[in-house]
Amino acid sequence: LETQLICSCSAAIQLLCIGFFPASPLCPTLAVDVNMLDFVNELFVRGAPNNTAWCNALEEFLRQHKYQL
């Protein structure tokens, strides 16, 4: 006999707990990885969408997440 835990949290809260941001607070059908949101934030902080901005944002994102280039 196994004991199973059941979470009474909403789907949105459960998604947040595993690192995804829900597209809606009730009955989300789409969610985005929180790390991807962090990356997109870095990209938009750096200005116009061009190759230099994209590369700089990617390098900063990877540095913050302890990746080494």
C-alpha positions as a Python dict, from the first residue, in 0.01 Angstrom:
ca = {
    (1, 'L'): (0, 0, 0),
    (2, 'E'): (141, 339, -102),
    (3, 'T'): (68, 679, 42),
    (4, 'Q'): (17, 948, -219),
    (5, 'L'): (19, 1316, -141),
    (6, 'I'): (-237, 1532, -315),
    (7, 'C'): (-178, 1903, -355),
    (8, 'S'): (-483, 2123, -320),
    (9, 'C'): (-301, 2421, -475),
    (10, 'S'): (-429, 2574, -797),
    (11, 'A'): (-276, 2468, -1127),
    (12, 'A'): (-105, 2809, -1152),
    (13, 'I'): (67, 2764, -814),
    (14, 'Q'): (173, 2409, -901),
    (15, 'L'): (328, 2534, -1226),
    (16, 'L'): (519, 2806, -1039),
    (17, 'C'): (650, 2547, -794),
    (18, 'I'): (814, 2355, -1080),
    (19, 'G'): (959, 2665, -1249),
    (20, 'F'): (692, 2761, -1501),
    (21, 'F'): (495, 3086, -1522),
    (22, 'P'): (129, 3027, -1610),
    (23, 'A'): (-29, 3232, -1888),
    (24, 'S'): (-346, 3273, -1682),
    (25, 'P'): (-427, 3248, -1312),
    (26, 'L'): (-723, 3013, -1364),
    (27, 'C'): (-702, 2694, -1570),
    (28, 'P'): (-377, 2778, -1751),
    (29, 'T'): (-330, 2597, -2080),
    (30, 'L'): (9, 2754, -2150),
    (31, 'A'): (313, 2812, -1931),
    (32, 'V'): (661, 2952, -1995),
    (33, 'D'): (982, 2844, -1823),
    (34, 'V'): (1083, 3110, -1568),
    (35, 'N'): (1442, 3092, -1697),
    (36, 'M'): (1319, 3183, -2046),
    (37, 'L'): (1137, 3485, -1901),
    (38, 'D'): (1462, 3585, -1731),
    (39, 'F'): (1645, 3555, -2063),
    (40, 'V'): (1387, 3762, -2251),
    (41, 'N'): (1410, 4027, -1979),
    (42, 'E'): (1788, 4043, -2030),
    (43, 'L'): (1732, 4076, -2403),
    (44, 'F'): (1484, 4364, -2375),
    (45, 'V'): (1695, 4548, -2115),
    (46, 'R'): (1971, 4568, -2374),
    (47, 'G'): (1772, 4761, -2633),
    (48, 'A'): (1705, 4714, -3001),
    (49, 'P'): (1666, 4358, -3131),
    (50, 'N'): (1996, 4311, -3312),
    (51, 'N'): (2272, 4052, -3307),
    (52, 'T'): (2487, 4239, -3057),
    (53, 'A'): (2201, 4284, -2809),
    (54, 'W'): (2096, 3920, -2846),
    (55, 'C'): (2452, 3792, -2794),
    (56, 'N'): (2511, 4019, -2494),
    (57, 'A'): (2181, 3912, -2337),
    (58, 'L'): (2260, 3544, -2395),
    (59, 'E'): (2607, 3579, -2242),
    (60, 'E'): (2469, 3761, -1935),
    (61, 'F'): (2188, 3508, -1892),
    (62, 'L'): (2433, 3217, -1909),
    (63, 'R'): (2674, 3393, -1670),
    (64, 'Q'): (2396, 3450, -1414),
    (65, 'H'): (2304, 3083, -1434),
    (66, 'K'): (2667, 2980, -1376),
    (67, 'Y'): (2735, 2854, -1728),
    (68, 'Q'): (3085, 2916, -1857),
    (69, 'L'): (3148, 3018, -2218),
}
